Amino acid sequence: MKIRVLMPAAFLIIAIILIAACGDRDSRLSITPEIDEYTPAMSSVPGIGLIAGFSRDLKNKDYKFHWVAERGTFLKWHDGGKGRIEVLGNDIKTNEHKVYWTVDPDENISEKSFLVYLTVEEIDTSEVMYETSIRIDQDREGYFSIK
């Protein structure tokens, strides 16, 4: 009789531990936006700067960043914002921890919100070590925000 009572409780405890462990793995990586609001009419920035943040140091490790945008495209702003802008695409792998997200001029974004995904992958095996995402909202046509 006691086994029947203890089995569901044991199963529930194991499930909670597994769920917590999965969430803990993902919490080591975050995306921090440099600005919270953006429209292509802003002349001072080419887009929303997105910075990968870690709870552990990955510098000088064999990792790459895999950025994927459901909508829009990524840019690289050379020379710390004083040089040329390079269009990278919406699915890129790079060693840069910072990219800019912007509107692709050839794309009409009708969605009210969409995601940008970031994974940190091991270079040689492409094994995903960490993953996270951030939501970009389109409050009105051509006006984007991250809340």
Backbone bond lengths (Angstrom), bond angles and torsions (degrees), N, CA, C in turn:
res aa  C-N    CA-C-N  psi(-1)  N-CA   C-N-CA  omega(-1)  CA-C   N-CA-C  phi
1 M - - - 1.443 - - 1.540 111.51 -
2 K 1.326 116.99 -41.74 1.454 120.78 -179.23 1.521 111.50 -65.39
3 I 1.328 117.29 -33.63 1.460 120.77 -179.55 1.523 110.13 -63.64
4 R 1.320 118.04 -41.64 1.464 121.61 178.77 1.527 111.45 -61.60
5 V 1.298 117.11 -33.93 1.458 121.24 179.60 1.534 110.64 -77.68
6 L 1.335 117.09 -39.49 1.457 121.29 -175.76 1.532 113.29 -78.00
7 M 1.331 118.58 -28.32 1.472 121.21 -178.35 1.526 112.55 -59.90
8 P 1.334 120.63 -50.13 1.472 119.09 178.46 1.528 112.27 -62.98
9 A 1.317 117.45 -36.64 1.460 120.46 179.04 1.525 110.42 -66.30
10 A 1.319 118.01 -42.31 1.462 121.83 178.31 1.529 110.55 -64.35
11 F 1.322 116.48 -42.97 1.457 121.01 178.20 1.526 110.51 -60.51
12 L 1.325 117.57 -43.65 1.459 122.15 179.78 1.530 111.19 -63.04
13 I 1.313 117.56 -42.07 1.474 121.15 179.10 1.518 110.43 -63.91
14 I 1.324 117.96 -43.58 1.462 121.78 179.04 1.525 110.32 -63.59
15 A 1.332 118.08 -42.12 1.462 121.77 179.12 1.527 111.25 -62.33
16 I 1.310 117.42 -41.75 1.471 121.52 179.39 1.523 110.40 -64.37
17 I 1.323 117.84 -41.91 1.467 121.44 178.58 1.519 110.58 -63.59
18 L 1.316 117.78 -43.36 1.466 120.88 179.43 1.521 111.92 -64.66
19 I 1.308 117.63 -42.41 1.473 121.25 178.65 1.526 110.17 -64.26
20 A 1.313 117.51 -43.18 1.471 120.98 179.03 1.519 111.13 -64.34
21 A 1.320 117.63 -38.12 1.467 120.74 179.47 1.515 111.03 -66.03
22 C 1.315 118.46 -39.65 1.469 121.11 178.25 1.524 110.70 -64.92
23 G 1.314 117.64 -43.49 1.456 121.25 179.73 1.515 111.96 -65.63
24 D 1.336 118.01 -34.72 1.448 121.88 -179.59 1.524 110.96 -66.45
25 R 1.315 117.91 -36.67 1.460 120.92 -179.89 1.523 110.33 -62.18
26 D 1.311 117.15 -42.78 1.457 121.69 -176.48 1.525 112.45 -75.32
27 S 1.322 118.64 -24.15 1.460 120.92 -175.31 1.531 112.49 -74.08
28 R 1.319 118.55 -6.32 1.460 120.87 -180.00 1.527 112.39 -78.67
29 L 1.325 117.33 -12.49 1.458 122.45 -178.53 1.522 108.67 -122.29
30 S 1.322 116.27 137.28 1.464 120.41 177.50 1.526 109.35 -141.44
31 I 1.317 115.45 160.04 1.461 122.30 174.37 1.520 107.21 -114.58
32 T 1.317 116.45 122.03 1.460 121.31 179.42 1.525 108.82 -110.57
33 P 1.335 117.28 119.79 1.473 119.27 177.16 1.525 110.57 -79.78
34 E 1.343 116.23 143.35 1.470 120.11 176.54 1.520 111.75 -75.13
35 I 1.324 116.74 -32.76 1.465 121.49 176.23 1.521 107.87 -131.66
36 D 1.320 116.67 156.17 1.457 120.99 -177.38 1.526 113.22 -97.46
37 E 1.322 117.63 -16.62 1.462 121.57 -178.04 1.521 109.25 -135.39
38 Y 1.353 114.85 144.40 1.458 119.36 -177.90 1.522 110.38 -153.35
39 T 1.315 114.96 142.40 1.454 122.77 169.12 1.526 106.40 -140.97
40 P 1.327 118.73 145.21 1.462 119.73 -180.00 1.529 113.75 -58.46
41 A 1.333 118.01 -16.33 1.465 121.04 178.39 1.534 112.46 -71.98
42 M 1.337 117.24 -13.63 1.470 120.27 178.61 1.526 108.28 -71.92
43 S 1.306 117.51 123.05 1.462 120.05 -176.65 1.524 112.69 -91.79
44 S 1.322 118.35 -12.95 1.462 120.08 -174.73 1.527 113.59 -83.66
45 V 1.318 118.02 -18.36 1.470 121.62 -179.62 1.529 109.75 -137.41
46 P 1.343 116.47 147.07 1.460 118.95 -179.99 1.525 113.48 -82.67
47 G 1.325 116.93 -9.52 1.463 121.05 -177.79 1.516 109.56 170.93
48 I 1.318 115.61 -164.88 1.459 121.50 178.15 1.524 107.97 -89.86
49 G 1.321 116.77 116.47 1.461 120.58 175.68 1.519 109.55 -69.93
50 L 1.324 117.20 125.42 1.460 122.95 179.09 1.523 108.30 -115.28
51 I 1.326 116.15 124.42 1.454 121.64 -175.40 1.525 109.00 -117.13
52 A 1.332 116.13 126.89 1.460 121.57 175.74 1.520 108.57 -76.53
53 G 1.334 117.14 128.30 1.458 122.43 178.72 1.521 110.31 -119.52
54 F 1.327 116.33 145.96 1.456 121.33 -175.43 1.515 110.93 -129.57
55 S 1.317 115.35 153.76 1.459 119.18 171.59 1.520 110.17 -91.09
56 R 1.328 117.16 -4.61 1.468 121.26 173.92 1.518 108.83 -136.20
57 D 1.298 116.87 156.60 1.460 122.42 -176.46 1.528 110.66 -79.91
58 L 1.331 116.65 121.78 1.460 121.11 177.80 1.523 111.74 -109.50
59 K 1.325 117.67 6.82 1.458 120.13 179.53 1.527 109.21 -65.01
60 N 1.322 114.82 145.07 1.461 122.74 -179.66 1.524 112.59 60.93
61 K 1.308 117.19 24.83 1.462 122.58 174.84 1.513 107.53 -107.84
62 D 1.303 116.08 168.42 1.458 121.27 -179.04 1.527 110.76 -91.97
63 Y 1.316 116.88 64.16 1.454 123.08 -179.85 1.517 110.35 -120.87
64 K 1.328 115.73 155.30 1.459 121.54 171.69 1.522 107.56 -132.46
65 F 1.313 114.97 156.08 1.457 122.18 178.63 1.517 108.44 -99.91
66 H 1.307 116.01 132.08 1.465 121.60 177.30 1.529 107.05 -115.96
67 W 1.326 115.36 105.90 1.465 123.06 -179.85 1.528 108.54 -100.55
68 V 1.340 116.81 132.87 1.464 122.05 177.67 1.528 107.99 -135.86
69 A 1.332 116.31 128.02 1.464 121.66 177.40 1.527 108.90 -112.40
70 E 1.336 116.15 129.15 1.466 119.28 175.96 1.528 110.50 -64.79
71 R 1.318 116.50 -33.24 1.474 123.23 177.30 1.515 108.42 -139.15
72 G 1.346 116.06 153.74 1.457 120.57 179.17 1.515 111.89 85.65
73 T 1.332 115.56 -165.50 1.465 121.44 -177.19 1.521 109.67 -148.16
74 F 1.320 116.02 164.89 1.453 121.80 178.23 1.524 110.17 -104.73
75 L 1.329 114.13 149.74 1.462 122.05 178.72 1.519 109.17 -129.00
76 K 1.327 115.16 157.77 1.458 121.82 168.23 1.519 106.65 -120.05
77 W 1.327 115.95 129.23 1.454 122.24 179.84 1.526 106.84 -103.41
78 H 1.310 117.52 104.60 1.463 122.90 -174.44 1.527 111.55 -72.64
79 D 1.322 115.43 154.44 1.472 123.86 176.43 1.522 112.80 58.34
80 G 1.314 116.90 43.07 1.456 120.73 173.36 1.512 114.89 60.61
81 G 1.305 118.01 34.28 1.449 120.73 177.82 1.512 114.65 89.90
82 K 1.326 117.51 5.24 1.466 120.37 -179.39 1.522 112.05 -109.93
83 G 1.325 116.97 -4.39 1.461 120.57 -175.06 1.508 113.13 -114.52
84 R 1.308 114.86 -153.50 1.456 120.80 -175.69 1.529 111.52 -78.36
85 I 1.321 114.83 162.06 1.456 122.33 178.51 1.526 107.89 -110.00
86 E 1.329 115.81 131.65 1.466 122.14 -179.53 1.530 109.29 -113.33
87 V 1.336 117.02 125.13 1.462 121.72 176.74 1.523 107.87 -79.41
88 L 1.349 116.76 126.77 1.457 121.68 -174.82 1.526 113.57 -104.23
89 G 1.337 117.82 -25.90 1.460 121.08 -176.46 1.515 110.88 110.10
90 N 1.340 116.32 -176.90 1.463 119.08 -176.88 1.527 113.12 -104.27
91 D 1.334 118.75 0.39 1.463 123.51 177.61 1.529 106.38 -142.08
92 I 1.331 115.86 98.43 1.466 119.31 -172.45 1.526 111.36 -129.48
93 K 1.310 114.93 151.75 1.460 122.55 171.34 1.519 106.30 -121.35
94 T 1.330 115.69 127.92 1.455 120.79 -174.08 1.520 110.10 -150.25
95 N 1.318 116.01 165.35 1.458 120.06 172.58 1.526 111.11 -96.59
96 E 1.326 117.02 3.63 1.473 122.69 178.99 1.529 109.97 -82.24
97 H 1.324 117.44 130.99 1.464 120.30 177.41 1.535 112.18 -85.65
98 K 1.354 116.56 -5.84 1.460 120.31 179.58 1.521 109.64 -129.85
99 V 1.324 114.74 131.99 1.463 122.18 173.91 1.525 107.20 -135.18
100 Y 1.307 115.93 167.55 1.463 121.75 174.19 1.515 108.03 -112.15
101 W 1.338 115.51 135.80 1.455 120.63 172.94 1.525 107.44 -100.91
102 T 1.340 116.73 138.36 1.456 120.92 176.54 1.518 109.76 -147.80
103 V 1.298 114.53 173.75 1.456 121.83 177.63 1.521 108.49 -77.76
104 D 1.316 116.35 132.70 1.462 121.08 173.07 1.526 106.61 -77.58
105 P 1.347 119.05 121.53 1.469 120.69 -176.04 1.532 113.60 -61.72
106 D 1.326 117.42 -20.14 1.466 120.54 179.23 1.523 112.77 -92.75
107 E 1.336 117.50 3.98 1.464 121.59 -175.62 1.527 109.78 -117.15
108 N 1.311 116.37 129.11 1.456 121.90 173.96 1.522 107.37 -96.38
109 I 1.314 117.32 111.00 1.464 121.38 -177.44 1.518 109.10 -90.27
110 S 1.318 115.77 111.78 1.466 120.26 179.90 1.525 112.05 -98.67
111 E 1.338 118.21 -17.70 1.456 121.56 -178.41 1.528 110.99 -67.95
112 K 1.321 115.64 146.50 1.464 121.26 176.76 1.522 112.03 -80.45
113 S 1.334 117.17 -22.95 1.463 120.44 175.10 1.523 108.90 -156.65
114 F 1.321 114.80 155.64 1.459 121.50 -179.71 1.525 107.36 -158.21
115 L 1.330 116.37 170.10 1.456 121.17 -174.14 1.524 112.62 -112.80
116 V 1.330 114.09 151.70 1.456 123.22 167.23 1.525 105.09 -116.15
117 Y 1.323 116.14 126.53 1.459 122.45 -178.10 1.523 110.11 -105.19
118 L 1.321 115.23 146.52 1.453 121.31 174.70 1.516 108.28 -136.04
119 T 1.331 115.69 127.65 1.456 120.47 170.99 1.520 107.92 -123.78
120 V 1.314 115.45 147.88 1.453 121.89 171.87 1.519 105.44 -106.05
121 E 1.338 115.28 121.02 1.454 121.13 -174.72 1.519 110.25 -118.44
122 E 1.317 115.67 148.52 1.455 121.68 174.14 1.520 107.25 -72.10
123 I 1.328 118.12 132.19 1.469 121.89 -172.62 1.523 112.88 -59.53
124 D 1.314 117.94 -48.57 1.461 120.43 -172.75 1.530 113.60 -73.79
125 T 1.346 117.04 -36.44 1.467 119.84 -173.49 1.525 113.52 -106.71
126 S 1.329 118.01 -12.21 1.475 124.33 -173.68 1.529 111.97 61.53
127 E 1.330 117.25 18.82 1.463 120.71 176.09 1.522 109.03 -66.74
128 V 1.329 116.53 131.87 1.458 121.45 179.29 1.523 108.59 -77.18
129 M 1.336 115.15 118.96 1.454 121.00 -179.76 1.534 111.30 -92.35
130 Y 1.339 115.89 -40.46 1.461 122.03 -179.43 1.517 108.15 -143.72
131 E 1.327 116.60 153.43 1.463 119.70 176.57 1.525 110.39 -151.34
132 T 1.326 114.59 149.55 1.455 121.16 178.13 1.517 108.38 -160.05
133 S 1.319 117.05 176.53 1.466 121.70 176.64 1.523 109.09 -152.00
134 I 1.322 114.59 165.27 1.462 121.33 176.95 1.524 107.30 -140.10
135 R 1.327 116.16 144.01 1.468 120.81 -177.90 1.525 110.22 -99.46
136 I 1.316 115.20 133.80 1.462 121.79 173.92 1.518 107.04 -110.69
137 D 1.324 116.16 127.01 1.467 121.92 179.71 1.520 109.55 -101.96
138 Q 1.324 115.65 143.63 1.468 121.04 172.04 1.528 106.16 -107.93
139 D 1.339 115.23 97.03 1.456 121.45 -175.17 1.529 112.22 -66.85
140 R 1.307 115.38 -37.98 1.466 122.57 172.00 1.519 106.28 -149.28
141 E 1.282 118.87 167.66 1.453 121.37 -172.76 1.525 112.06 -55.37
142 G 1.336 115.83 122.66 1.458 121.39 177.84 1.514 115.72 79.47
143 Y 1.326 118.11 6.99 1.467 122.31 -179.71 1.521 107.96 -122.44
144 F 1.348 117.31 116.34 1.447 122.82 -171.64 1.519 110.40 -117.05
145 S 1.334 116.26 145.81 1.454 120.22 179.20 1.523 110.53 -146.03
146 I 1.324 113.75 156.89 1.461 122.44 174.39 1.513 106.07 -122.82
147 K 1.312 115.75 122.46 1.466 120.02 -178.02 1.505 111.07 -111.80
